């Protein structure tokens, strides 16, 4: 399968990679091409090796200046050929996904229901008769965006449920076609989000096939202990970070409860004061800032983040003489500017708007660009992690831990789903149920390589027909008998 090559990303393949453990969190990059103040990923020579470090592709360029006077909603693929990330060493992702927790249906005695056993036997017999199609199934997979493709917030897109049911085995072979969910959505634990999605879709969604924008960021827990985590409802985001293994997790409301004057235009509720984790923050030294989800209190979050960015070595209520040299790193879980929601008008502003505002304010205060790292689509680290998850899911379903040759990315946002999939060599499908609302036959700046479809079900059908043939039927026929070939076949929908 095609992948991003070095020429696409302006990478010098002959340049030696920095040795693991050679740079500390406060070191600047030694390269003469690195901008002053760039922050290196910290390395630990004694680390057990539980992460993969994805090489950075280019140094930072300021987005703030481009957005000061003219909000561009459609950055072209040419503008996004390289990562916009700032770090010059590497971007950590987990070495492998979580241990398998494949959902199974069991009866009270602990075994599969007889009906399911019977169907599995029939499906196995039918698959033996269509070995060419089974072989093709094992060489294809899907990657779905969620919001705007399968759901609108908490509202189901009906075609999304139908597509997943077919891929889960409601097809002529009774076979599961591998897929993962790859979303820039965030703010909850993976367990909570998959449970919510399962309820909305009416289809079981397993942890092992689900990636949120901040899921790969769990690798950062091996590098940073004390972190400020931003975004999400209430204090939920703290549980997300702690679930990833971060030891000392604080949120802006904790600091506001300790010093209410830090945010003059915001007041905590009595309930928030009770839940806040109050310590003497004058004695706390933050290692990094992690923006996991959309801010619910822009003013407070912005003020606290800016305070830490210009502080002396991560100590709140201090101000560094040289804020660039002592600046702690800041990470964003995705770079999306817009997202589809239940709102019937245009898509809503999301984390990218918060980041752009921070960049502009930081530059106004310091005169220099803010160095930062962005995870999520279309950044390379997310797709490297998707490979890990997809290979493990292939092994779970088909007993072969490998990447299929034919991967179809189905998304609604040309600036993230389509750019990222195209650059990673996937077949990209753009649907009209989310961000993309143009009447054009395809997005002119970021065209989907496999085409544009009215909804996800039509995209899935087109991809399956291409790989498995026009005669592939999208419903399981319980009446079919593999010996007599049954008394009829279900019609293709």
N, C-alpha and C positions, 0 to 999 in steps of 0.2 A: 504494500500500500504506500502511495506517495506520502512524503512528509515534507515539512519545511526544510529547505536547504540553507546552507550558510550564506549563499549569495543573496537570498531573499531577505535575510535579516541583518545584513551588513556585519557579519561576524568574520573575523580573521581566523580560519581554521588552523593556521600554523601557530597562533599565539598560545603559549603555555597557560594552562589553567592554574590558578593559585592553589597552593597546597592546603589541604584541610587543616584547620587549626592555626593557620599562619596569621590570621587577622582577628582582632578583638572587636567588640561592639563599638568601641570608640575610635578605632583606627580609621584613617582616611585611606583611600586607595592609592597605592604607590604609582600607578600608571600616570604618565604625563598627559594622557588624553582624558583622564578623569577630571570632572569639574571639582572645584574645591568644595570640601564638605561632604562628599559622597560617603555614605555609611556602608560599611561592609557587613555581610552576614557573619555573625560570630561563629567561630569554629572551635570544636573541642577534640583534641587529638585522642582523648580517651573515650569518646562517644561510642556506643555499641553499634552504630551503623544502621539505625532504624529509619533513616531518611534518604531520599534521593535529592541531589542538588542539581536543579535545572539551570544551565548557564544563562546568565543575563545576555540580552542581545544588543542593547545599546544604552547609552547614557541618557540622563533625563533631558527632556525638553519641556519648557513651561507650557502647560495648557492654559494657565491663567490669562496670559496676555491675549491669547486667541479668543477668549470668551469675554473679555472685559467689555467690549462694545458690540460684539456680534455673536450671538449664540448659534453655532453651526450644529444642526441636528443630524447631519449626514456626512461625517468624515469619510473620505473615500478610502478604498482599499490601499491605494498608493500611500496615503498618509498613515496607514496602520500596518505597513509591511513589517515593521519591527516593534518589539515591545516598547511601551512608553515608560517602563520601569527604570528606577534610578540606580539600583545597586549594580555594581560592576563585577561581582563575584558570582553569586548563584542564588537561586530561589528554592528553598526546601519544600518538598512534598513528602507525604508518608511513603515508605518503601512498599507497603502492600495495604490493601483495604482491610476492614475489620474482619474478624473470624466469621465464618459462614453461619448465617441464621436463616437458612432457606425455609420459607413458610410451607408447612405441609398440613394436609387435612387428616385428622386422626379421629377414630371413634373412641368410645369410652374404654374399650379394652386395649387401646394403644395402637391398633392397627388401622390401615386404610379401609374406608367403607367398601363393601362388596361391589357397589355400583362403580366406584372409581377404579377398583381392581379390574373389573370387567372391561371398562373403557380402555384402560392401559393395555390390556391384552389385545383387544381389537385394534387399537392404534398401532401397536407393535407389528401386528400382522399386515396391516395396511402399509406401514412404512417399509416392510420387506418387499412389497410389490412396487414401491416407487423409490428405489435406492438412489436414482439420479437426483430426485428432488430433495431427499434427505441430505445428500451430500452438499447440495447447494444451500440448504438451510444452515448447515454447519459452517458455512463460509460467508455468512452475512449477519449483520446486526444493525440495530437502530440506536440512536442517541436522541432523546427528546428534551427539548426545553419544556417547561411546565406552564408558567403563566402566559396566557395568550395562545397556547397550543392545546393543552389538555383541560385547563381550567381558567376562569377569570376570578382570581382571588379565591373565594369560597364557593363560587358558582361553577357547576359542571359545564363543559363544552361537550355535548352528547357524543359527537363523533370521536372524542378522545377516549371515552370508555369503550366504544365499539372497537376502535383500533387495538387497544390493549387486550381486550378479550380475545380477539383473533390471534394476536401474538402469543397469548398465554395458552393456546391450544385449541381454540374454537375455530378449527380449520380442517380441511379434508384429510390431513395426516394425523390430526390430534397431537401435533408436535409443538413444542415451545420454541419460538423464534427469539433469540437473545435481544434484549434491549436494556439500556440504562437510562436514567433520568439525570440530565445535566443542566442544572438551573443556576442562574445568578440570584435567585431568591435566597433569603437568609433570615436569621433572627431567632430560630428555634433549634432545639436539638434534632438530630436526624431521626431519632425515635419518634418524637412528637410530630414531626412533619410527615413522615411516612404513614403514621397512623391517621393523620388528618386526610392525607391524599387517598388512602385506602377507603375511607368513609365517603369522601366526595365522589370518587370514581366508581365505587362498587367493585373494585378490582384490587387484589392484594398487591401492595408495593413493598418489596423487601429492602431492608437496610443495605444489602450487598449490591444493589443495583441503583443506589441513590447517591447523588453528589450535589451538595449545596455549594454556593460560592465560597463559604468559609470552611468547608470540609477539609481541603488540602492544607489549610492553615494550622491544623493540629500539629503538623511537624514543627512549628515554631516553638512548641512547648519544650523542646529539647534545647532551645537556645535562650529563652527568656523566662524568668521566674515571676517578676513583679510587673504586671501589665495593667494599663487602663484599657478597658473594652467598652466600645461605644455602639449604641444603637439598640433597636428592639423595644418591645413593650416592657415597662417596669424594670424589674431586675432579672428578667428571664435570661438575658444574654450572659449574666455571670455563670449560670448553670451550664451554658453551652461551653464556655471557656474552661471551666473546671472539669467538665466531662472530657475535654481534650487533654487534660493533664497539666494545665497551667497552675502553679502553686499559689500565687498571691494575686487574686483578681479583684480589681476595683472598677467601679463605674462612676461617671461624673456625679451622679446623685449622692454617692458616698462622700465625695469632697464637698459638695454643696451642703450636706447635712452637718459636716464638721465646721464649715465656714460659710454661712448663708450669704455673706457679702460678696462671695466670688461671682454670683449671678444676680445682679440687682433687679432684674425684671422677671424673675421666676421664683415661685414659692413652692416648697414641698408640702404635700398633704400629710396629715398625721400618720396615715398608713405608710407613706413613703419614708417618713422619719423612723418608724419602727423597723422597717426592713433594711434601712441603710446600714452599711458596715463602717462604723466610725472608728478611726484610729487617729493617732497623732501624725497627720500627714507631713508635718515638718520633719519627721524622722524617716519618711519613706522615700526611697529612690526608685523611680520607675525605670524599667529597662526598655519598654516599647509601648506604642499606642496601636491598638488593633481596632479598626472600624469594621465590625462584623455585619452590621445591618443599618437600615435607614434610621436617622436621628428622629426622635419624637419631640425633642426640645432643642431646636437649632441653636438658640441663643446660649443656653447653658453648655451644651456640648461643644459649640464653637469656642466659647470663652475658655473652658478648661483645657481643651486640646491646644489652643494657641498659647495659653500660659505654660504648658509643659514643653512646647516646641521652642519657646524662647528662654526657657529656664536654664539654670546651671546644672547640667548633667542629670536631668530628670527629676529635679527637686522643686516641688510646687512652691509658689510664692517667692521664688528667687528669679533673678534676671541675669543672664550670662553677659559678660562683656563681649564675647564673640559667640553669638547664638548658633552660628553655623558649625563651629568646631566642636561644640558640646551638645549639639542637638541629638535627641534620641530618635530612633527610627519610627516611622509611621506606616502602617499597612492598611490597605482597603480591600475588602473581600470581592469587590467588582467595580467596574468602571462605567456601568450603564447610566446614561442620562435620563432615559425614559423607561417606563414600565407600563404594561397594560393592567388594568384593574376592572372592577365592576362598573366604574364610571363610564357613562355612555358617550362622553365627549372624547377629546384627544387624550392620549396616554399621559400619565402623571409623572412629574419629576421624581427622580429617585437618587441613589447614593452619589452618582456622578455630579449632581448639582451641589451636594454638600462638599464634595472634594474640591470642585472648582472654586467654590466660595472660600474654602480654607486656603487654597493656593494663592488666590488673589489677595486675601487679607495678610497672609504671611509675607508675601512679596512687598505689599504696601508698608508693612512694619519694619522689614529688615533690608529690603532692596535686593534680595536674592531669591532665586527659585527654591521652592520646597522640594527636596528630594523625598520621594515616596515610592512604595511598591504597590502594584495593583494585581490582585489575583482575579479569578473568574474568567469567563469568556470575554474576549477572545485571546487571553494571555496563554502563552505556551505551557506554563506549569499546570494549568487546569487540564489540558489535553494529555499531558504526560501521565497525570494521575488517572484520567479517564481510561487510558490504556491498561493501567494496573487493575482497575475495577472491572473493565470489560473482559480481560483475559481470565480473571477469577470467576466471573459469571459464566463465561463459556465453559470452563471446567465444571462448574456446578451443574449446568444443564446437559452438556454433551461429553463430559469426561476428557476434554482437551483444553489445556491451559495455553491458549494461543490467541492471537488477534486475527479476526476474519479479514479477508481481502476487501470485502464490500461493506463499508459502514455508511449509513444514511443518517445525516443530522437533519432533524426537522425542527425548525424554529420560526419565530415571528419577527425577530429583530435583525435586520440586515447588518447593523453596526456591531453586533456581538455574535449571534448564532451563525450567521452566514460568513462573515469575515473569518472567524475562527475556524469553522469547518473547512472552508476553502483553503486556507493557509495550511491546514493539517492534512490535506489530501483526502478528506471525506467527500462523499456526495451530499450536496446540500439541497434541502427542500424548504422553500419559503411559503408560509401559509398566511392567509388574509384574515385571521381571526384575532390578531393582536396589534402590535406596533405598526406593522406594514399595512397601510390602508390606501396606498397609491392605486390609481387606475392603470398604471403602466403595466406592461406584461411581465416585467421583472424590475428589480431595483437597479437603476442605472449605474450607481457607484459600487454596489456590492452585489452583483448578480448571483442568484442561486444556481449552482452548476447543474442540478437535476431538474430544476423547474419551479414554478409557482403554482400553488394549489389552493382551492377554496377553503380546505380544512385538512386536518391531520389524517383523517381516514382516507381521503383521496390520495394523499401523498404516500401513505403506507401501501395502499393497493397498487399504485403505479410502481413502486420499488419492488414489491413482491412479484408482480407479474414479470418485471424485467429479469429477476433472478430465477424464478421458479416456473415461468411460462404462463401464457395467457389462459391455459386450461386449469390453473390452480384455483380451487374453490375455497371461499372464505368462511365457510360454516362447517362444523362437524355434523355429519349425518349419523345419528344414532341407529338408523335402520340398516346401515350398510353392513353386508356380510362379506368379509374378505375372501371367503371361499367361493361363494356364488356371485360375488360382485354386487350383492344387494339387490333391492327392488327399486332402485332409483337413486339419484344423487341430488344434493341440494343445489339450487341455482346460485350462480355467482352474483353477489349483490353489488 
